[in-house]
Every structure is written in C-alpha cells, then in structure tokens.
Amino acid sequence: MSQDDSTRPWGRYEVLQESDAHKVKCIYVKPGTRLSYQRHQKRREHWFIVSGVATVVIDGETFTKHPGETVSVQMGQLHRIGNSGDVELVFVEIQTGTYFGEDDIERLEDDYAR
C-alpha cells in the first residue's frame, strides 16, 4: 500500500488525486462490512462501482448497485455503502465541494462506535 492508503475497520481507501476543488479515492470494502450511515455539509460524492456488489442507502432508501453503475450523493444527504457479498467491493469515489477533510463526517449510525 502507498503512503496515501488509510485502513479502517471495514477495509481501506487510497487517495488517488486531490485539489482545492475535488478529491478522488479508491475504496475497498471487505465482505460483510459497511461504512457508517453519514452525511457531509461541504461536499457531494459520486460513486462508480468497479467490482463486487454494493448495498447502498440514501436517505433511508436501500438499493443494490453492480459494477459499472453509479450513485450520486448530494450535500446533506444521509448515505451508506456496504458489502453484503462474499468478495471485496471496490468503488471509486469522486468528491466535489469546498472541503474534503475527514472531519466533515456526521455519523448517525456506525458499526464500529466511532
């Protein structure tokens, strides 16, 4: 893993590119895990599913996304992505907005008590 990789209880992410206007991450989610149910005030996110099957929740609505499909998350929308499959879920996340720090995460539910 490169210096930009970051390990989390659900897997890891790698920052591919960032500027004042955007950040791009590749996110790897282990089978049977999910990220926190969260929202951001200063950024939007667009997810492109690369491999695996994603279980996505947006503002309480749950749906499934497959490789080649996308998800758009607006500022302030509650969202979560998880991997209910048996292979690693990989997706690219493109963030746009005014701030991309990890402290712009408001967690409403978290499997890891963060």
N, C-alpha and C positions, 0 to 999 in steps of 0.2 A: 504494500500500500504506500501511496505517496504521502508527503507531509500534509497535504490538504485533506486526507481522509479523516473521518470522525466516526468513532464507534459509539453505538447506542444499544440499549437492551434489545431492541427489535432488529438490529442489523447495523448498517453503516451508510454513510454518504461520502461522496467525493465532490468537492467544488471544482467544476471544470473551467468556469470563467466568471469574472465579476468586474463590474464597473460601478460608477455612481448611479447608473440607470437600470442595471439588471444584475442578476446572479443566476448561474446555471449549475445545477447539481445532478449527479447520477446517484440514485438512491437504491439500495439493496435491502429488501425486507425478507427476513427469514420466514420459512413456513410456520403457520400458526401464530404469527405475531402481528401487531398493528401499531401504528403511531397514535399519539394522543388525539382526542377529539378537541380541536383547537380553532382559533381564528387569529387573524392578523389585522391591525389597523393601518399599516403603512405599505402593504404590498398585496399584489394579486399573484396567483400561481397558475401555471398551465402545465399539466402532466401529460407526458407521452409514454404509454405503456410499451416497454421493449420486449419483455418476456415474463412468463407467469400469468396468473390471473389475479386481478385486483378487485377487492371488495371496497367500494367507495361509499362514504356517507357525506352528503351535502345537505346542510340544514334539515337533518332528520330523515332524508330520503336515501335509501340504500339501493345501490345498483352494482352490476358487475361490468368490468372492463377487461378487454383482451388485447394481446399485442397488436399494435398499430392504431389503437383507439386513444382518444384524448379526453381530458377532463379540464374544465376551466373553473377556477375558484376566485370569486371576487373579494375585494377588501371587505372585512367584517363578516363574511360567510363562515359558518361553522363547517368544519370538514375533517375527514379522517380517511386514511387509506390503510388497508390491511391485506394480509396474505393468508387466505384460508386454504390454499392449495398445498401440495407436497413438494414443490420446487421453489427456489428463490424467485421472488418478484423483483424485477428491475424496471425502474422508470426514470425518465429524465424530467426534472422539474425546472421550469423557467420562471423566475420571479421578476416582476416589474413593479415599480413604485418609487418611493422616496427613501426607504430604509430597509435593510435586509438582515439586520442583526438577529441573533437567536433570542434576544430579549423582547422581540415583538411577537411573542407566542403567548397567547392566553389559553391555558389548558382548562377545559371543563371536565374532562374525564381522562384518566391516564392509568394504564395497567401497571405502571412502574412507580406510582406515587411521587412523581416529580412535581 
